Amino acid sequence: MPVKAIVAKVDQQNGVMVIITADRQFRCLPLPDAVPSIGTTIELHLQAEKMTVRGLLNTK
């Protein structure tokens, strides 16, 4: 499922970028070959996050 997101931070030293999705979640993803600039709206195909026992225990 394609998701629109805004690039919030690009860390080229570590090879990652932080994005903000339309449903206000922050995600840290590896940098693509064509590095987007900060503030650019991009479209991604994100996999649904799996809930683990640890994730269920850490919810507030």
CHARMM-style PDB file with segment names, atoms N, HN, CA, C and O in Angstrom:
ATOM      1  N   MET     1       0.839  -1.166   0.000  1.00  0.00      PROA
ATOM      2  CA  MET     1       0.000   0.000   0.000  1.00  0.00      PROA
ATOM      3  C   MET     1       0.892   1.241   0.000  1.00  0.00      PROA
ATOM      4  O   MET     1       1.716   1.405   0.900  1.00  0.00      PROA
ATOM      5  N   PRO     2       0.741   2.112  -0.991  1.00  0.00      PROA
ATOM      6  CA  PRO     2       1.579   3.318  -1.038  1.00  0.00      PROA
ATOM      7  C   PRO     2       1.178   4.315   0.048  1.00  0.00      PROA
ATOM      8  O   PRO     2      -0.003   4.521   0.327  1.00  0.00      PROA
ATOM      9  N   VAL     3       2.193   4.922   0.647  1.00  0.00      PROA
ATOM     10  HN  VAL     3       3.152   4.755   0.420  1.00  0.00      PROA
ATOM     11  CA  VAL     3       1.998   5.880   1.730  1.00  0.00      PROA
ATOM     12  C   VAL     3       2.780   7.141   1.390  1.00  0.00      PROA
ATOM     13  O   VAL     3       3.937   7.064   0.977  1.00  0.00      PROA
ATOM     14  N   LYS     4       2.148   8.310   1.563  1.00  0.00      PROA
ATOM     15  HN  LYS     4       1.208   8.372   1.898  1.00  0.00      PROA
ATOM     16  CA  LYS     4       2.852   9.567   1.362  1.00  0.00      PROA
ATOM     17  C   LYS     4       3.502   9.968   2.677  1.00  0.00      PROA
ATOM     18  O   LYS     4       2.907   9.831   3.746  1.00  0.00      PROA
ATOM     19  N   ALA     5       4.733  10.466   2.583  1.00  0.00      PROA
ATOM     20  HN  ALA     5       5.216  10.578   1.715  1.00  0.00      PROA
ATOM     21  CA  ALA     5       5.481  10.854   3.774  1.00  0.00      PROA
ATOM     22  C   ALA     5       6.349  12.058   3.452  1.00  0.00      PROA
ATOM     23  O   ALA     5       6.671  12.314   2.292  1.00  0.00      PROA
ATOM     24  N   ILE     6       6.724  12.791   4.490  1.00  0.00      PROA
ATOM     25  HN  ILE     6       6.463  12.582   5.432  1.00  0.00      PROA
ATOM     26  CA  ILE     6       7.593  13.953   4.351  1.00  0.00      PROA
ATOM     27  C   ILE     6       8.940  13.613   4.978  1.00  0.00      PROA
ATOM     28  O   ILE     6       9.003  13.059   6.075  1.00  0.00      PROA
ATOM     29  N   VAL     7      10.016  13.950   4.272  1.00  0.00      PROA
ATOM     30  HN  VAL     7       9.965  14.400   3.380  1.00  0.00      PROA
ATOM     31  CA  VAL     7      11.363  13.696   4.771  1.00  0.00      PROA
ATOM     32  C   VAL     7      11.673  14.740   5.842  1.00  0.00      PROA
ATOM     33  O   VAL     7      11.651  15.941   5.569  1.00  0.00      PROA
ATOM     34  N   ALA     8      11.961  14.278   7.067  1.00  0.00      PROA
ATOM     35  HN  ALA     8      11.979  13.303   7.289  1.00  0.00      PROA
ATOM     36  CA  ALA     8      12.216  15.181   8.190  1.00  0.00      PROA
ATOM     37  C   ALA     8      13.712  15.352   8.457  1.00  0.00      PROA
ATOM     38  O   ALA     8      14.149  16.425   8.873  1.00  0.00      PROA
ATOM     39  N   LYS     9      14.495  14.302   8.218  1.00  0.00      PROA
ATOM     40  HN  LYS     9      14.140  13.430   7.880  1.00  0.00      PROA
ATOM     41  CA  LYS     9      15.927  14.362   8.505  1.00  0.00      PROA
ATOM     42  C   LYS     9      16.660  13.390   7.597  1.00  0.00      PROA
ATOM     43  O   LYS     9      16.169  12.295   7.320  1.00  0.00      PROA
ATOM     44  N   VAL    10      17.839  13.794   7.135  1.00  0.00      PROA
ATOM     45  HN  VAL    10      18.237  14.683   7.360  1.00  0.00      PROA
ATOM     46  CA  VAL    10      18.689  12.924   6.322  1.00  0.00      PROA
ATOM     47  C   VAL    10      20.040  12.832   7.019  1.00  0.00      PROA
ATOM     48  O   VAL    10      20.699  13.848   7.244  1.00  0.00      PROA
ATOM     49  N   ASP    11      20.449  11.620   7.359  1.00  0.00      PROA
ATOM     50  HN  ASP    11      19.914  10.795   7.176  1.00  0.00      PROA
ATOM     51  CA  ASP    11      21.737  11.378   8.016  1.00  0.00      PROA
ATOM     52  C   ASP    11      22.591  10.549   7.061  1.00  0.00      PROA
ATOM     53  O   ASP    11      22.511   9.320   7.044  1.00  0.00      PROA
ATOM     54  N   GLN    12      23.406  11.235   6.272  1.00  0.00      PROA
ATOM     55  HN  GLN    12      23.471  12.233   6.286  1.00  0.00      PROA
ATOM     56  CA  GLN    12      24.195  10.526   5.263  1.00  0.00      PROA
ATOM     57  C   GLN    12      25.347   9.734   5.875  1.00  0.00      PROA
ATOM     58  O   GLN    12      25.788   8.748   5.285  1.00  0.00      PROA
ATOM     59  N   GLN    13      25.843  10.139   7.036  1.00  0.00      PROA
ATOM     60  HN  GLN    13      25.485  10.940   7.515  1.00  0.00      PROA
ATOM     61  CA  GLN    13      26.929   9.394   7.679  1.00  0.00      PROA
ATOM     62  C   GLN    13      26.483   7.996   8.072  1.00  0.00      PROA
ATOM     63  O   GLN    13      27.242   7.038   7.926  1.00  0.00      PROA
ATOM     64  N   ASN    14      25.247   7.870   8.571  1.00  0.00      PROA
ATOM     65  HN  ASN    14      24.630   8.648   8.689  1.00  0.00      PROA
ATOM     66  CA  ASN    14      24.722   6.566   8.984  1.00  0.00      PROA
ATOM     67  C   ASN    14      23.876   5.912   7.898  1.00  0.00      PROA
ATOM     68  O   ASN    14      23.466   4.761   8.049  1.00  0.00      PROA
ATOM     69  N   GLY    15      23.607   6.626   6.807  1.00  0.00      PROA
ATOM     70  HN  GLY    15      23.940   7.561   6.684  1.00  0.00      PROA
ATOM     71  CA  GLY    15      22.850   6.060   5.691  1.00  0.00      PROA
ATOM     72  C   GLY    15      21.369   5.871   5.971  1.00  0.00      PROA
ATOM     73  O   GLY    15      20.759   4.927   5.469  1.00  0.00      PROA
ATOM     74  N   VAL    16      20.778   6.768   6.779  1.00  0.00      PROA
ATOM     75  HN  VAL    16      21.273   7.535   7.187  1.00  0.00      PROA
ATOM     76  CA  VAL    16      19.358   6.654   7.100  1.00  0.00      PROA
ATOM     77  C   VAL    16      18.662   8.005   6.930  1.00  0.00      PROA
ATOM     78  O   VAL    16      19.303   9.054   6.882  1.00  0.00      PROA
ATOM     79  N   MET    17      17.338   7.947   6.843  1.00  0.00      PROA
ATOM     80  HN  MET    17      16.817   7.095   6.883  1.00  0.00      PROA
ATOM     81  CA  MET    17      16.528   9.158   6.826  1.00  0.00      PROA
ATOM     82  C   MET    17      15.326   8.932   7.725  1.00  0.00      PROA
ATOM     83  O   MET    17      14.873   7.800   7.897  1.00  0.00      PROA
ATOM     84  N   VAL    18      14.808  10.015   8.301  1.00  0.00      PROA
ATOM     85  HN  VAL    18      15.176  10.935   8.162  1.00  0.00      PROA
ATOM     86  CA  VAL    18      13.628   9.964   9.151  1.00  0.00      PROA
ATOM     87  C   VAL    18      12.488  10.593   8.356  1.00  0.00      PROA
ATOM     88  O   VAL    18      12.631  11.676   7.789  1.00  0.00      PROA
ATOM     89  N   ILE    19      11.350   9.891   8.327  1.00  0.00      PROA
ATOM     90  HN  ILE    19      11.234   9.011   8.787  1.00  0.00      PROA
ATOM     91  CA  ILE    19      10.186  10.404   7.614  1.00  0.00      PROA
ATOM     92  C   ILE    19       9.011  10.516   8.579  1.00  0.00      PROA
ATOM     93  O   ILE    19       8.967   9.849   9.613  1.00  0.00      PROA
ATOM     94  N   ILE    20       8.058  11.376   8.216  1.00  0.00      PROA
ATOM     95  HN  ILE    20       8.093  11.918   7.376  1.00  0.00      PROA
ATOM     96  CA  ILE    20       6.804  11.510   8.957  1.00  0.00      PROA
ATOM     97  C   ILE    20       5.700  11.082   8.008  1.00  0.00      PROA
ATOM     98  O   ILE    20       5.521  11.680   6.947  1.00  0.00      PROA
ATOM     99  N   THR    21       4.957  10.045   8.386  1.00  0.00      PROA
ATOM    100  HN  THR    21       5.102   9.559   9.248  1.00  0.00      PROA
ATOM    101  CA  THR    21       3.882   9.541   7.534  1.00  0.00      PROA
ATOM    102  C   THR    21       2.625  10.378   7.704  1.00  0.00      PROA
ATOM    103  O   THR    21       2.548  11.210   8.608  1.00  0.00      PROA
ATOM    104  N   ALA    22       1.641  10.162   6.841  1.00  0.00      PROA
ATOM    105  HN  ALA    22       1.704   9.486   6.107  1.00  0.00      PROA
ATOM    106  CA  ALA    22       0.392  10.914   6.884  1.00  0.00      PROA
ATOM    107  C   ALA    22      -0.370  10.679   8.183  1.00  0.00      PROA
ATOM    108  O   ALA    22      -1.123  11.547   8.626  1.00  0.00      PROA
ATOM    109  N   ASP    23      -0.182   9.507   8.801  1.00  0.00      PROA
ATOM    110  HN  ASP    23       0.429   8.802   8.442  1.00  0.00      PROA
ATOM    111  CA  ASP    23      -0.859   9.236  10.071  1.00  0.00      PROA
ATOM    112  C   ASP    23       0.026   9.605  11.273  1.00  0.00      PROA
ATOM    113  O   ASP    23      -0.156   9.069  12.366  1.00  0.00      PROA
ATOM    114  N   ARG    24       0.979  10.520  11.067  1.00  0.00      PROA
ATOM    115  HN  ARG    24       1.127  10.955  10.179  1.00  0.00      PROA
ATOM    116  CA  ARG    24       1.816  11.134  12.098  1.00  0.00      PROA
ATOM    117  C   ARG    24       2.740  10.163  12.822  1.00  0.00      PROA
ATOM    118  O   ARG    24       2.964  10.297  14.025  1.00  0.00      PROA
ATOM    119  N   GLN    25       3.267   9.204  12.106  1.00  0.00      PROA
ATOM    120  HN  GLN    25       3.085   9.096  11.129  1.00  0.00      PROA
ATOM    121  CA  GLN    25       4.246   8.285  12.683  1.00  0.00      PROA
ATOM    122  C   GLN    25       5.620   8.616  12.129  1.00  0.00      PROA
ATOM    123  O   GLN    25       5.763   8.948  10.953  1.00  0.00      PROA
ATOM    124  N   PHE    26       6.630   8.523  12.986  1.00  0.00      PROA
ATOM    125  HN  PHE    26       6.513   8.253  13.942  1.00  0.00      PROA
ATOM    126  CA  PHE    26       8.002   8.718  12.559  1.00  0.00      PROA
ATOM    127  C   PHE    26       8.593   7.358  12.233  1.00  0.00      PROA
ATOM    128  O   PHE    26       8.412   6.392  12.975  1.00  0.00      PROA
ATOM    129  N   ARG    27       9.300   7.295  11.117  1.00  0.00      PROA
ATOM    130  HN  ARG    27       9.447   8.079  10.514  1.00  0.00      PROA
ATOM    131  CA  ARG    27       9.962   6.046  10.728  1.00  0.00      PROA
ATOM    132  C   ARG    27      11.392   6.366  10.308  1.00  0.00      PROA
ATOM    133  O   ARG    27      11.651   7.398   9.689  1.00  0.00      PROA
ATOM    134  N   CYS    28      12.293   5.493  10.642  1.00  0.00      PROA
ATOM    135  HN  CYS    28      12.082   4.654  11.144  1.00  0.00      PROA
ATOM    136  CA  CYS    28      13.687   5.605  10.230  1.00  0.00      PROA
ATOM    137  C   CYS    28      13.921   4.562   9.143  1.00  0.00      PROA
ATOM    138  O   CYS    28      13.747   3.365   9.369  1.00  0.00      PROA
ATOM    139  N   LEU    29      14.318   5.031   7.962  1.00  0.00      PROA
ATOM    140  HN  LEU    29      14.459   6.004   7.778  1.00  0.00      PROA
ATOM    141  CA  LEU    29      14.487   4.145   6.814  1.00  0.00      PROA
ATOM    142  C   LEU    29      15.880   4.318   6.226  1.00  0.00      PROA
ATOM    143  O   LEU    29      16.503   5.365   6.404  1.00  0.00      PROA
ATOM    144  N   PRO    30      16.378   3.291   5.522  1.00  0.00      PROA
ATOM    145  CA  PRO    30      17.663   3.447   4.841  1.00  0.00      PROA
ATOM    146  C   PRO    30      17.540   4.444   3.687  1.00  0.00      PROA
ATOM    147  O   PRO    30      16.479   4.578   3.077  1.00  0.00      PROA
ATOM    148  N   LEU    31      18.636   5.137   3.402  1.00  0.00      PROA
ATOM    149  HN  LEU    31      19.497   5.029   3.898  1.00  0.00      PROA
ATOM    150  CA  LEU    31      18.629   6.111   2.314  1.00  0.00      PROA
ATOM    151  C   LEU    31      18.522   5.417   0.960  1.00  0.00      PROA
ATOM    152  O   LEU    31      19.192   4.410   0.731  1.00  0.00      PROA
ATOM    153  N   PRO    32      17.693   5.938   0.064  1.00  0.00      PROA
ATOM    154  CA  PRO    32      17.656   5.394  -1.295  1.00  0.00      PROA
ATOM    155  C   PRO    32      18.852   5.914  -2.096  1.00  0.00      PROA
ATOM    156  O   PRO    32      19.607   6.758  -1.613  1.00  0.00      PROA
ATOM    157  N   ASP    33      19.019   5.411  -3.313  1.00  0.00      PROA
ATOM    158  HN  ASP    33      18.405   4.725  -3.706  1.00  0.00      PROA
ATOM    159  CA  ASP    33      20.137   5.839  -4.163  1.00  0.00      PROA
ATOM    160  C   ASP    33      20.052   7.337  -4.468  1.00  0.00      PROA
ATOM    161  O   ASP    33      21.060   8.041  -4.417  1.00  0.00      PROA
ATOM    162  N   ALA    34      18.843   7.822  -4.785  1.00  0.00      PROA
ATOM    163  HN  ALA    34      18.024   7.250  -4.827  1.00  0.00      PROA
ATOM    164  CA  ALA    34      18.629   9.251  -5.019  1.00  0.00      PROA
ATOM    165  C   ALA    34      18.155   9.858  -3.706  1.00  0.00      PROA
ATOM    166  O   ALA    34      16.992   9.705  -3.330  1.00  0.00      PROA
ATOM    167  N   VAL    35      19.053  10.545  -3.010  1.00  0.00      PROA
ATOM    168  HN  VAL    35      19.997  10.669  -3.315  1.00  0.00      PROA
ATOM    169  CA  VAL    35      18.749  11.078  -1.679  1.00  0.00      PROA
ATOM    170  C   VAL    35      17.795  12.266  -1.806  1.00  0.00      PROA
ATOM    171  O   VAL    35      18.116  13.244  -2.482  1.00  0.00      PROA
ATOM    172  N   PRO    36      16.620  12.194  -1.163  1.00  0.00      PROA
ATOM    173  CA  PRO    36      15.683  13.315  -1.216  1.00  0.00      PROA
ATOM    174  C   PRO    36      16.114  14.433  -0.263  1.00  0.00      PROA
ATOM    175  O   PRO    36      16.818  14.190   0.716  1.00  0.00      PROA
ATOM    176  N   SER    37      15.683  15.652  -0.563  1.00  0.00      PROA
ATOM    177  HN  SER    37      15.110  15.850  -1.359  1.00  0.00      PROA
ATOM    178  CA  SER    37      16.009  16.768   0.331  1.00  0.00      PROA
ATOM    179  C   SER    37      14.967  16.854   1.444  1.00  0.00      PROA
ATOM    180  O   SER    37      13.874  16.299   1.328  1.00  0.00      PROA
ATOM    181  N   ILE    38      15.310  17.547   2.509  1.00  0.00      PROA
ATOM    182  HN  ILE    38      16.198  17.997   2.603  1.00  0.00      PROA
ATOM    183  CA  ILE    38      14.425  17.692   3.666  1.00  0.00      PROA
ATOM    184  C   ILE    38      13.192  18.488   3.248  1.00  0.00      PROA
ATOM    185  O   ILE    38      13.296  19.503   2.558  1.00  0.00      PROA
ATOM    186  N   GLY    39      12.020  18.010   3.679  1.00  0.00      PROA
ATOM    187  HN  GLY    39      11.936  17.186   4.239  1.00  0.00      PROA
ATOM    188  CA  GLY    39      10.764  18.672   3.354  1.00  0.00      PROA
ATOM    189  C   GLY    39      10.092  18.145   2.106  1.00  0.00      PROA
ATOM    190  O   GLY    39       8.971  18.545   1.792  1.00  0.00      PROA
ATOM    191  N   THR    40      10.755  17.255   1.387  1.00  0.00      PROA
ATOM    192  HN  THR    40      11.666  16.929   1.642  1.00  0.00      PROA
ATOM    193  CA  THR    40      10.198  16.677   0.177  1.00  0.00      PROA
ATOM    194  C   THR    40       9.134  15.646   0.529  1.00  0.00      PROA
ATOM    195  O   THR    40       9.316  14.846   1.446  1.00  0.00      PROA
ATOM    196  N   THR    41       8.024  15.665  -0.201  1.00  0.00      PROA
ATOM    197  HN  THR    41       7.876  16.315  -0.947  1.00  0.00      PROA
ATOM    198  CA  THR    41       6.992  14.647  -0.032  1.00  0.00      PROA
ATOM    199  C   THR    41       7.333  13.483  -0.952  1.00  0.00      PROA
ATOM    200  O   THR    41       7.511  13.661  -2.157  1.00  0.00      PROA
ATOM    201  N   ILE    42       7.422  12.293  -0.373  1.00  0.00      PROA
ATOM    202  HN  ILE    42       7.277  12.149   0.606  1.00  0.00      PROA
ATOM    203  CA  ILE    42       7.750  11.096  -1.147  1.00  0.00      PROA
ATOM    204  C   ILE    42       6.647  10.060  -0.963  1.00  0.00      PROA
ATOM    205  O   ILE    42       5.864  10.127  -0.015  1.00  0.00      PROA
ATOM    206  N   GLU    43       6.601   9.109  -1.877  1.00  0.00      PROA
ATOM    207  HN  GLU    43       7.237   9.055  -2.646  1.00  0.00      PROA
ATOM    208  CA  GLU    43       5.630   8.027  -1.785  1.00  0.00      PROA
ATOM    209  C   GLU    43       6.393   6.725  -1.606  1.00  0.00      PROA
ATOM    210  O   GLU    43       7.302   6.410  -2.375  1.00  0.00      PROA
ATOM    211  N   LEU    44       6.010   5.968  -0.575  1.00  0.00      PROA
ATOM    212  HN  LEU    44       5.272   6.223   0.049  1.00  0.00      PROA
ATOM    213  CA  LEU    44       6.700   4.730  -0.222  1.00  0.00      PROA
ATOM    214  C   LEU    44       5.726   3.573  -0.136  1.00  0.00      PROA
ATOM    215  O   LEU    44       4.516   3.765  -0.011  1.00  0.00      PROA
ATOM    216  N   HSD    45       6.262   2.388  -0.202  1.00  0.00      PROA
ATOM    217  HN  HSD    45       7.245   2.232  -0.303  1.00  0.00      PROA
ATOM    218  CA  HSD    45       5.489   1.173   0.047  1.00  0.00      PROA
ATOM    219  C   HSD    45       6.014   0.591   1.357  1.00  0.00      PROA
ATOM    220  O   HSD    45       7.046  -0.080   1.378  1.00  0.00      PROA
ATOM    221  N   LEU    46       5.299   0.853   2.444  1.00  0.00      PROA
ATOM    222  HN  LEU    46       4.461   1.399   2.427  1.00  0.00      PROA
ATOM    223  CA  LEU    46       5.719   0.380   3.764  1.00  0.00      PROA
ATOM    224  C   LEU    46       4.981  -0.892   4.121  1.00  0.00      PROA
ATOM    225  O   LEU    46       3.799  -1.050   3.813  1.00  0.00      PROA
ATOM    226  N   GLN    47       5.687  -1.794   4.774  1.00  0.00      PROA
ATOM    227  HN  GLN    47       6.647  -1.665   5.024  1.00  0.00      PROA
ATOM    228  CA  GLN    47       5.068  -3.008   5.269  1.00  0.00      PROA
ATOM    229  C   GLN    47       4.436  -2.705   6.620  1.00  0.00      PROA
ATOM    230  O   GLN    47       4.927  -1.856   7.364  1.00  0.00      PROA
ATOM    231  N   ALA    48       3.369  -3.385   6.930  1.00  0.00      PROA
ATOM    232  HN  ALA    48       2.970  -4.075   6.326  1.00  0.00      PROA
ATOM    233  CA  ALA    48       2.716  -3.209   8.226  1.00  0.00      PROA
ATOM    234  C   ALA    48       3.649  -3.718   9.313  1.00  0.00      PROA
ATOM    235  O   ALA    48       4.303  -4.749   9.156  1.00  0.00      PROA
ATOM    236  N   GLU    49       3.702  -2.981  10.416  1.00  0.00      PROA
ATOM    237  HN  GLU    49       3.171  -2.144  10.544  1.00  0.00      PROA
ATOM    238  CA  GLU    49       4.550  -3.407  11.526  1.00  0.00      PROA
ATOM    239  C   GLU    49       3.887  -4.551  12.271  1.00  0.00      PROA
ATOM    240  O   GLU    49       2.681  -4.540  12.518  1.00  0.00      PROA
ATOM    241  N   LYS    50       4.695  -5.532  12.620  1.00  0.00      PROA
ATOM    242  HN  LYS    50       5.675  -5.541  12.419  1.00  0.00      PROA
ATOM    243  CA  LYS    50       4.183  -6.682  13.359  1.00  0.00      PROA
ATOM    244  C   LYS    50       4.213  -6.375  14.849  1.00  0.00      PROA
ATOM    245  O   LYS    50       5.193  -5.834  15.363  1.00  0.00      PROA
ATOM    246  N   MET    51       3.147  -6.720  15.527  1.00  0.00      PROA
ATOM    247  HN  MET    51       2.352  -7.159  15.110  1.00  0.00      PROA
ATOM    248  CA  MET    51       3.114  -6.554  16.976  1.00  0.00      PROA
ATOM    249  C   MET    51       3.772  -7.772  17.605  1.00  0.00      PROA
ATOM    250  O   MET    51       3.400  -8.911  17.321  1.00  0.00      PROA
ATOM    251  N   THR    52       4.726  -7.525  18.438  1.00  0.00      PROA
ATOM    252  HN  THR    52       5.028  -6.600  18.669  1.00  0.00      PROA
ATOM    253  CA  THR    52       5.409  -8.598  19.142  1.00  0.00      PROA
ATOM    254  C   THR    52       5.001  -8.564  20.607  1.00  0.00      PROA
ATOM    255  O   THR    52       4.352  -7.622  21.061  1.00  0.00      PROA
ATOM    256  N   VAL    53       5.379  -9.577  21.325  1.00  0.00      PROA
ATOM    257  HN  VAL    53       5.906 -10.342  20.957  1.00  0.00      PROA
ATOM    258  CA  VAL    53       5.067  -9.619  22.752  1.00  0.00      PROA
ATOM    259  C   VAL    53       5.739  -8.437  23.445  1.00  0.00      PROA
ATOM    260  O   VAL    53       5.139  -7.807  24.316  1.00  0.00      PROA
ATOM    261  N   ARG    54       6.963  -8.135  23.070  1.00  0.00      PROA
ATOM    262  HN  ARG    54       7.450  -8.646  22.362  1.00  0.00      PROA
ATOM    263  CA  ARG    54       7.677  -6.991  23.665  1.00  0.00      PROA
ATOM    264  C   ARG    54       6.940  -5.690  23.344  1.00  0.00      PROA
ATOM    265  O   ARG    54       6.807  -4.827  24.212  1.00  0.00      PROA
ATOM    266  N   GLY    55       6.467  -5.542  22.123  1.00  0.00      PROA
ATOM    267  HN  GLY    55       6.575  -6.242  21.418  1.00  0.00      PROA
ATOM    268  CA  GLY    55       5.724  -4.341  21.742  1.00  0.00      PROA
ATOM    269  C   GLY    55       4.432  -4.197  22.511  1.00  0.00      PROA
ATOM    270  O   GLY    55       4.036  -3.083  22.855  1.00  0.00      PROA
ATOM    271  N   LEU    56       3.774  -5.297  22.784  1.00  0.00      PROA
ATOM    272  HN  LEU    56       4.095  -6.201  22.504  1.00  0.00      PROA
ATOM    273  CA  LEU    56       2.535  -5.248  23.556  1.00  0.00      PROA
ATOM    274  C   LEU    56       2.800  -4.892  25.010  1.00  0.00      PROA
ATOM    275  O   LEU    56       1.997  -4.203  25.639  1.00  0.00      PROA
ATOM    276  N   LEU    57       3.920  -5.358  25.546  1.00  0.00      PROA
ATOM    277  HN  LEU    57       4.572  -5.918  25.035  1.00  0.00      PROA
ATOM    278  CA  LEU    57       4.231  -5.077  26.940  1.00  0.00      PROA
ATOM    279  C   LEU    57       4.681  -3.636  27.154  1.00  0.00      PROA
ATOM    280  O   LEU    57       4.498  -3.082  28.238  1.00  0.00      PROA
ATOM    281  N   ASN    58       5.267  -3.029  26.127  1.00  0.00      PROA
ATOM    282  HN  ASN    58       5.415  -3.478  25.246  1.00  0.00      PROA
ATOM    283  CA  ASN    58       5.787  -1.674  26.256  1.00  0.00      PROA
ATOM    284  C   ASN    58       4.758  -0.595  25.959  1.00  0.00      PROA
ATOM    285  O   ASN    58       5.070   0.587  26.102  1.00  0.00      PROA
ATOM    286  N   THR    59       3.552  -0.947  25.554  1.00  0.00      PROA
ATOM    287  HN  THR    59       3.299  -1.908  25.438  1.00  0.00      PROA
ATOM    288  CA  THR    59       2.553   0.062  25.256  1.00  0.00      PROA
ATOM    289  C   THR    59       2.074   0.709  26.545  1.00  0.00      PROA
ATOM    290  O   THR    59       2.025   0.074  27.599  1.00  0.00      PROA
ATOM    291  N   LYS    60       1.728   1.960  26.441  1.00  0.00      PROA
ATOM    292  HN  LYS    60       1.768   2.476  25.585  1.00  0.00      PROA
ATOM    293  CA  LYS    60       1.301   2.704  27.642  1.00  0.00      PROA
ATOM    294  C   LYS    60      -0.196   2.836  27.659  1.00  0.00      PROA
ATOM    295  OT1 LYS    60      -0.754   3.427  28.583  1.00  0.00      PROA
TER     296      LYS     60
END
